[in-house]
Amino acid sequence: MPSILPWTPDNPPPAPATDNYSNLILTDVGTQERDGTYVPKVRVQYAPPAAEMAEHVVTWWHDEESVSTKKVAPQIRDVLISEGIRTGVTLTVHVWGVDVNGKRRTGVVGQITPGKDDVAPGAPTSLTALGWFGEIILNWINPETNEDGTPCTDLAYVEVWESSQDDISTAVLVGQASGTSFRRYLGSFEGRYYWVRAVDTSGNVSQWNAEAGTYGYSDLESAEDFWRAIMTPEIEEALADLSAPIDALSEASIWNALSDYQDAIKENLRQRYQDKLAEAAIQAELGGLNDVKHSLATIAEERLTRETEDEALASRILTIAAMLGDPENPGEGTVYAAIVSERTARVTADEALALNIDALTAVIGDPWNPGEGTVYAAIRTEQTARATTDEALASDISSVAASIGDPANPAPGTVYAAVKNETTARAAADGALASNVTTLQTRVDGNTAGVQQVMQSVDGMKAKWGVRLDINGRVTGLELIGGEGNTAMVFNVDQFIIQTPQGGTPPFMLGTVDGITRVVLKNVFMEDGSITNAKIKDLTVERIKLASGAPGALTWGVTSGYQWPQGGEQGYVDTWTERVMRDLQIDTTGAVHVLVQAYVRSTVYGGNKQYAKLTKNGGSSALGAGGTAWLESPSNMIINYMDTSPGSGTQIYQVKSWVASGSGYVVTAAGIMAIAFYR
């Protein structure tokens, strides 16, 4: 390989020149593509001859390969070459040129091996993971040195790896970052483990930041996500309960408490009626007292015992009835009352049963077919105790009802009220249940209102207490549920208010006004909070954090009655004089923006004006357009400036003034405030 281009008869060497090229510097500046491909590039820097040159020529080649050439203008001192360069192979570079008189300079020659770097960068450090709105924000510190301790000057990017387990062997590459942060969107309530490692421009990969993963958990993104996360079958069932209408209390067990015994009672009353007719025929002298024969009273008792090889049964049914009216054709004037008591005990080889039924009914009107105007009252109690080889059951159902009109088929004008209480205890091989349901209901002029309370305990694992209101089909209420380590209080209401005994405006209110449902909180302290969208009328903030979670700074200073200079002719100046009225120091390390606001109030005498401006770190130039102002006398001035390149370390922002010669002045107030923003 020639060290320089060989000369030929057609290309004779130039005449010796008094000066030549020097200080040749070759630098490997290759880049790493996103797909991992390394692109070799070489930066060529040199010092040209002192003579005026017509052009510079850069040629380069690998051993036994063709020569590449680039000609550049005489003012160029820095050339980038990339074509015809291979990684890991020695490259020869020759820089030469011709001056304006046609004299050629021999130039300088150097060699470099592009992409030969095989030293990996150091590992990134201090990896953190911050949950945000559906995202995990990763931050780290890039390496400043390579693994061998040399400066890391060729860092290309940092790989970000992720896994649902704290196991690096399961991690997958999810992104590459050229800076020191990476945002990973996952949606609400997702947790992942993360690792990062650095890659240089030669493709060398560093060690992981740590063997153990850094855990990150994405924060809540929307109310819908939170709703889906807390929804359990128990809550879903509670919401279904709180939306289901309450069954009307019109079943026969309430509205006709004696329905099971009605035929027997009718027969008893008819028989008594026939007996009275026979008595009247015998006692003809009483024939004119027809109303007496419709006054009926009966008592009947039925007893039953049965004993078989596999069963024993004892039963007693007692009916007591009284009636004014014709039992065959009772009408509006009928008055009726009845009591039924049934007791049953039954045992078999695999079952024991005890049953107790008590029913009371009082009616003015037709007891068999109540209609408009019928007045009806009833009480019915059913008590059951049953034991089998694999189950024990006890139940108590009691009903109380009162009605004017037909409660089973209510027409306009019907009025009724009813209460039903159902209590059940059940124990079986597959579970246990304790339940109590109480229902209250009224109906007036077609409007129905119901209240139902439910209490349940199931299998020692779940419990429920709930109250429902049903007003003409609009159901509302609340349920307290618990099971499997989770409890919930579920409300289905239009308005929810928490009030204190002191009265006044409630501290918590939920309600709908003008079609918009709102939650209103008064005097709220929140230790931690996330707000998707906010409207804030008055705000006091001690510390500001943005995105990455780095703290912001808020500082304010003001001086009242500030008068300067002291003495003299009340601040009279003969020449233009610069004065610092107020300054503020703030550490902006890591800040991306700093918002600065300065305020000045000044009075200038002598018909002249005062010139004020905002500066930084003792500089004399005003910060930004509008950073200066001429102050009338008296005058207020506010200067706002967004410093988009605050730098690192302590910065000093100052509000300065110049007073025209021949003027006296008094600065009555001056202040400066800065807010640093981090990302």
Secondary structure, DSSP 8 states (H G I E B T S, - for coil): --SS---BTTB------S---EEEEEEE--EE-TTS-EE--EEEEEE--SS-EEEEEEEEE-TTS--EEEEE-TT--EEEE-TT--TTS-EEEEEEEEETTS-EEEEEEEEE-TT-----B---EEEEEEE-BSEEEEEEE--SBBTTSSB---EEEEEEEEESSS-GGG-EEEEEESSSEEEEE--TT-EEEEEEEEEETT--B---S-SS-EEEE-B---HHHHHHHH--HHHHHHHHHTTS----S-SHHHHTTTGGGHHHHHHHHHHHHHHHHHHHHH-GGGTT-TTGGGEEEEEEEEEEEEE-SSEEEEEEEEEEEEEES-SSS--TT-EEEEEEEEEEEEEESSEEEEEEEEEEEEEES-SSS--TT-EEEEEEEEEEEEEESSEEEEEEEEEEEEEES-SSS--TT-EEEEEEEEEEEEEETTEEEEEEEEEEEEEETTEEEEEEEEEEEETTTEEEEEEEEEETTEEEEEEEEEETTEEEEEEE-S-EEE--TT-SS-SEEEEEETTEEEEEESS---SS---SS---SS---S--EETTTEE-EEEEEEEES---S-STTTS-BSS-EEEEEEEEEEE-TTEEEEEEEEEEEEEEETT--EEEEEEETT--S-SSTT-EEEE-SSEEEEEEEEES---SSEEEEEEEEEE-TTBEEEEEEEEEEEEEEE-
